[in-house]
């Protein structure tokens, strides 16, 4: 008897699923309409949410706008390791969120002040997104340095104070120098890298107040390390040794995610400038 009930239940379940499938095929949805009740889909806001949302939770069957394509690109890049499709979706997103074509706008302090404390639910055109530019630029660093640098520079147009972007620009110039066989191009690329690294340091200056609070006499060990490598590559050993000293000062209380660099920096200083006293 139990076996009969079990088979009956399975037959009924199959019939119900078939009816649902037939019904779904004959229902017409308005793009995005179903998202009104989806708690994982961001509500109307003048700015895009630029973090990652689990693609499966979003329930997007076909991307409709710049944000949708960004999220699917992130899914391709992070979850599926599918770089070509990620690049395609990021490029599509940018075509809908372009500074050059005016399909997005850079929100400035003057723009915010004009709202008188009450931001609109929607801006036309939409705000320019930085995440898609950062991600696409990162994926293009090795294959299209000029495009990657352009994208990173657009991020600085959107948010001039965003930390880490000048470092990305500098690192891309270093890649450009390393890939070039033309001495003039190499020299210019390294010079541009130095300027970008210095711009990054300028965003987080060491002040008397910060030193009093943290005892740090230097910060951003990553930038000092990479800047030292550029100076070594261009034969500026004195400047390289100075940057390595700053690197050691910056790691004095905070170490480094690559702690082997600390011992290497001390060794390199002695090679570059034997008369310097390593702390």
N, C-alpha and C positions, 0 to 999 in steps of 0.2 A: 504493500500500500504506500509506504514512504517513497518507494521508487517511482510510483505513478505520479504522486504529488510533485516530486522533483522534476520529472519530465514535463508535467503540465506547466509548472512555473517557468521553466526555460523557454517553452514555446510562447507563453504569454510575453515574457521579457523580449524575445526576439521580435514579436509583432509590434510591441511598443516602440522599440528602437527603429524599426522600419518605418513606422508612421512618423516619428520625429524627423527622420532623414528626408522623407518626402515633403513634410511641411517646411523644413528649412530650405529646400531647393526652390520653393515657391514664394518665399518671403523676400521682399526687397528692402535692404537697409540703406539708410542715408549714411554716408561716410562719417564716422566719428560719433554718430547718434548713440550707439550702444555704450559709448564711454561715459555717458553722463552718470551712470550708476556704478562705474568702475572706480573703487577707492584708490587704485594704484595709478590712475591716469590723472596728471596734474589738473587742478581747476584753473579757470581763467585767471590770468595774472599778466601784468604788463611785461614781465620778464620771463624768459624760459627757465625752467628748472634744468640746470646743465649737468647734473649728476647722472649716474647710471641707474636705470630702473630695469629690473628683471624683464627681459623681452617677453617671456611667457605670461607674466602677470599683466602686461599691457594689453594683450588681446588684439593687437593690430594685425589684420589680415593683409592689408596692402597700405604701405606708407602714403600719406596724403600731403604732408607738409615738411618743412625743413627739419622740424624737431623729430618727426617720425623717422625720417631717413637717418638722422643722427643716431637715434636709439638703436635702429636696426644695424647700423654700421658698428656701433659699440658691441652689439651682440655678435656680429661676425668676427670682430677683432678679438674680443676678450674670451668669448665662450667657445667659438668654433675655430679659432686660429686661421680664419679665412681672410688673409690680407687683401687679395684682389677685390673681393666683393665689398669689404669694408671701405676700401679706397673709392670704389664706384658710388657707394651710398653717401660717403662724406662729400664727394664732388657734387652729387645731386643736391644734397642739403645746401651746399654753398651756392649753388646756382639759384636757390630760392632765398638765400640770406647773404646777398652780395653787397659789399660797400660800393664797388665800382658801378653797378647797375642801379643802385638806389633801392634794392629790395629789402634793405634793412637800414636801421638808423643807429648812430652812436649816441647813446644817452649821456649827456653832460650834466654838470652841476646846474647850469642854467635851465636845462630841461626839467630837472627835478624841482627846482625852485618855482618853476611856472605852474606846478601842480598844486601849490599852496597847501601841502600836507596831505592831499588826497590823490594818490596815483590812479590813473584810469585803469579799467579792467583790461583794456586792449590798446596797443599803440599801432599806428599805421604810418609808415611801415613798421614791422616788428623790430625789436632791438637786435643788434648784431650779436651773434653768439661767439664766444671764445673757445668753447670746448671742441667744436668741430674743426676749428683752425689749428688748435694745438695737436689734436690727434692726427689729422691729415698731414700736418707739417712733420710730425715725428715719423710717420710712415714713409715720407718722401725724402728724409734727410740723406740717405745714401744714394738715391737714384736721381733726384732732382733738387739739388741744393738751393738753386735760385728761387724755386717755387716755395720750398720749405721756409726759407728766410722771409719771403714776402708774406706768408701766412702768419709767421710769428710776429712780424712787424705790425700786421693788422690787429693782432691781439693787443699789442701795446697801444694802438689807436683806441681800442675799445676800453682798455684798462691800463693806463700808463704805469700804475703802481704795482702791477701783478708781479710777484716775486717768481724768479725762475725762468722767465721768458727771455730776458737778455742772455742768460746762460745758454739756453737752447740756440739762440741766434749765434752766439760765440762758438758753440760746439759744431754748428753746421758750417761756419766759416772755416774751422779747423779741418773738417772733412773735405771741404772744397779745396783747401790748400794741399792736403795729402793726396787728393785724386788728380791734381793738376801736374803737368810736366813743364809748364811754362814758369820760369823764375819770377817774372813780373806779376803774374796772377797769384802765385804762391805768396809773394811778399805782401800784396794788397790784401789777400784773404786773411793772412795772419795779423796784419795791422787792424783789420776790421774786427777780428776776434778779440784782440786786446781791448779795443774800444768798448765792445759789448760786455766783456767781463768786468771792466771798470764801471760801466753803467750799472751792472748788477750790484757791485759792491756799494755804489753810491746810494742805492735804495735802502740799505741797512747800515748806516754809518755807525762806527763806534764812537760814542760820546763820553764825556766825563761822567754823566749821570748813569749811563748803561754800565760803565766800568765800575762805578761805585756799587751798583746793585748786583752785578754778576762776577766781577773781578776779571772779566774778559778784556784783553787788550787787542784782540782781533776776533773777527767772526767769519762765517762762511768758508770753512776750510776747503770745501769742494772747489770753490772758485779760485782760491789762492793756489791750490794744487794744480789745477788745469792751466792757470795763467803761467805758472812756473814752467810747465811743459812747453808752452808756446814760446816763452823766452829762450828756453834751451834749444828748441828747434830752429830758432832764428839767430842763435849764437850770442844772445845777450845774457851771458852768464851771471853778471853782477845782479841784474834785475831778477833772474831766475832764483838766485840764492836768497835775495830779499823776500821774494814771494814764498819760498819754502820756510823762511823764518816766520813769516806771518801765518803760514799754515800750521806750524808747530805751536804758535801762540793760540791759534783758534782751536786746536785739539787738546790744549793743556787740561781743560776741565771737561771736555765733551768727547774725547777720543775721536774715532772715525769709524764709519761702517766698514772700511777696509783698514784695519789697524796696522797691517804690514807696511802701509805707506809711511807711518811715523818713523820707523827705523830707517826706511829707504830715504826719507827726506833728510835725516841727519847725515846719512852717508853721502848723499848728493851734495849737500852744502859743503862738506869737507873737500869734495872733489872740485866743486865749482869755485869756492872761495876758501882756501885752506886757512886764511888768517881770521875768518869769522869764528866767534865762539858760539857753539851750538848749545842752546838751553835745553 
